[in-house]
Amino acid sequence: MTRNVRSVVLPLGLERSLAEGHRWIYREHVPPGFQAEAGSWVEVTCGAFRGFALWEPGSAIALRIYSESGVPDARWFQAATRRAWELRAAVRSVETDAFRLLNGEGDGVPGIVADVYGPFCVLLAYSPASETLLPEIARAISKLQRFKGIVGRGSEEPGLRALIGDLPPESFPIREHGIKHRVELHVGQKTGLFLDHRENRAWLGARCQGQTLLNLFSYTGAFSLHALKGGASSVTSVDLAAPACEAARENFRLNGFDPETHPIVAEDVNKFLVASEKSFDIVVSDPPSFAKEKKHREGALRAYTRLHTLALRRVKPGGLFCAASCTAQIGEDDFLETLARAGREAGVSLQVIHRGGQATDHPWQIGHLESRYLKFYGLRVSRRA
């Protein structure tokens, strides 16, 4: 046993999943009466499996496994961040300076993500225990590249705190595939750009020459901008949030596109689709999560089916429907079922021509499927023969 580290023996039924790479241990699997200080390291044993996990007393996920070789120290975190940095070599280019550096469980640092936005790096902890690791991880990241500031956001405190260097300004531009976006890092997790869709946006943009496009749940206009860069003749963007629409207009102007020529509509998406009679060559649907908990899953499936049905009615025959879901409670098979039902209700045939997902800087471990959440499909829409 490792000195000064508490130990716990877990039920043998967990051995296979832990050995295959699952990193979470739920509270009901921890022996009754076990206690340790929040943020302390615990040696876990389960049959032949041995690992070292961070203890979280106030969460349903009581233990998050970081290492199978020993208690993580400064050298361990430096190695983990270096591996992650090298994995992103293809993303780090003059055309893209915003990307995810650490993707929690996918990069072996459960409960923590690190996003790079130009000269700043933002660390986010998903629990009070993982928050205690932010200073050590910030020091490791500072050895990779000289950042103007490395900042942290905790699970309970909404604001940013400087870990190394300066706090970022309220708003500043970053680049993705040469397209400029303004980001606001102080306003919470919704910074102005969702990094996980980077490759899906590039795929879409390459298919937009001369096409008309409708972007649903457009947020700050990222899909719309890639469409315009790709040569779209007309783009309509719809989002309920007026501030997001105004940010989209600013991003349009930042890239030399006229927001008056390409409408940006602040309206409920379903109401817009019901009222609209216009058809488009391409329709993109990227809604926010419809279910944060398992009990909301059935309602989410119904919501996706209705949304997809309405959206498909706005796609021209032979056109393209791009459907996305970030709802972790909805698996890929169930998401496809909502598309099949919607196709039936809309009276169209759907042909899958592209299957996407989260970008390569959002990796996931093969034994930890909870990290695989983003679904993205490109479908050719045709009249039924």
Secondary structure as UniProt FT lines:
FT   TURN            3..4
FT   STRAND          6..9
FT   HELIX           12..14
FT   HELIX           15..19
FT   TURN            20..21
FT   STRAND          24..26
FT   HELIX           27..29
FT   TURN            32..33
FT   TURN            38..39
FT   STRAND          41..46
FT   TURN            47..48
FT   STRAND          49..55
FT   TURN            57..58
FT   STRAND          61..67
FT   HELIX           74..87
FT   TURN            88..91
FT   TURN            94..95
FT   STRAND          98..103
FT   HELIX           104..107
FT   TURN            110..111
FT   STRAND          112..117
FT   TURN            118..119
FT   STRAND          120..125
FT   HELIX           128..131
FT   TURN            132..133
FT   HELIX           134..142
FT   TURN            143..144
FT   STRAND          149..153
FT   STRAND          161..165
FT   STRAND          172..176
FT   TURN            177..178
FT   STRAND          179..183
FT   HELIX           185..187
FT   HELIX           195..197
FT   HELIX           198..205
FT   TURN            206..207
FT   TURN            209..210
FT   STRAND          212..216
FT   TURN            219..221
FT   HELIX           222..229
FT   TURN            230..231
FT   STRAND          234..239
FT   HELIX           242..254
FT   TURN            255..256
FT   TURN            259..261
FT   STRAND          264..266
FT   HELIX           269..275
FT   STRAND          280..285
FT   HELIX           294..296
FT   HELIX           297..312
FT   TURN            313..314
FT   STRAND          315..325
FT   TURN            328..329
FT   HELIX           332..346
FT   STRAND          348..356
FT   TURN            360..361
FT   TURN            366..367
FT   HELIX           369..371
FT   STRAND          375..383
//
